[in-house]
């Protein structure tokens, strides 16, 4: 809201998403405010500059996908694949997010203040994801790097076939996926968790969380199976 | 991919707007299935006049006026026909069984795609927006409607292969996904005497549900049994004249959103199809959980 005075206003009831994204790719202003997203897809995708973009309403698929440097805030819910393949920057969803939030993300911070559904952080590659509510089944599937923090509960098959991504859950976990195990919460984990919660704007005590990671017992972790 | 939209109205003041709202919803899922489309409308007085049974048919190959005369003469009563392009909805003040039999006799080459006292089913090939015009959908009234846009994956693009599948009186099923073991289940149902109209996997789902309902299960139970028997991907919207139900497979990769207000319950593959509904700003919006059956009743 601080940038409201000099932000560029775009109304998606009148402007095509393609035109909005083109403008955001060669922006003359650092601050943008988008009205009437109406669940449209691919809003604010492919940004590559330190912009702030505020979207007032619910967005469709792949909002803020491939984000670099920008700070995108959705004042509503997000559809499938919000911040998918994000490289850097921050994406914040004030409502809930649908499946595959932050999928394949390489970097940056994704904050979902509500719930995220299935496959949150699937194949994450370095992104940090902090969810204020709960997450659905098969989250962090094949997560390779990055941190997934869940302030609520996690659904079935959490962290299935995990590589090096680290998962912190404050509530219950319905079930762990193949090769995912609980691990001790050491001081360095409490410290990184405190940093992530602070960055996301949550004030939970890091000691309330449990840590999960890969047991490294699947086929590809055995050196005898290396080429 | 396929697109599903459905609207279950609770507020009678909205009944005259059913078709208008449903057409707008349908227009938002065209990209999900641009090859063909179909709709089901519950309670439109033009298609299903109160006190009459209605039978929806494809490929009648006989002009609507002639169908009216033939069915009327066969039944010895006044019949009517709602002409919706490739689909005709035949109605007459009799029972569904009697009307269905009469329609099959006078239109032996036509395919019955729906029947009931409240339900009209309209299908076709082509752009869903164009089909909505042929169906006269925007003018439709009623308390419940379902629309489907199809992106065919496992069987041909035909009007008969379009959804909805309505194989029991006032029942309707639409499907986004693909059943993996439909051939096995079809063989089992055929062995029990069930006949099929197409090679479409979704028809197997509809026949299975109809069979369970006929054997005494309620809709919730029938959909739980479907979850046990069917493998594959599915988001299903299943309706009767009284109920509006949703179920998704265990993986739940086929999208679904439900929005609910005191005036209506709506389901769609994507939020953008719900964005134009009156009062959406205050709606409770959920994403149905995998293998959980949701049923709303009138």
Interface residues (C-beta under 8 A of the other chain):
Chain A: X38 X39 X40 X41 X58 X60 X61 X77 X79 X80 X96 X98 X99 X117 X118 X136 X137 X138
Chain B: X28 X251 X252 X253 X255 X257 X270 X271 X272 X273 X274 X275 X276 X285 X287 X289 X290
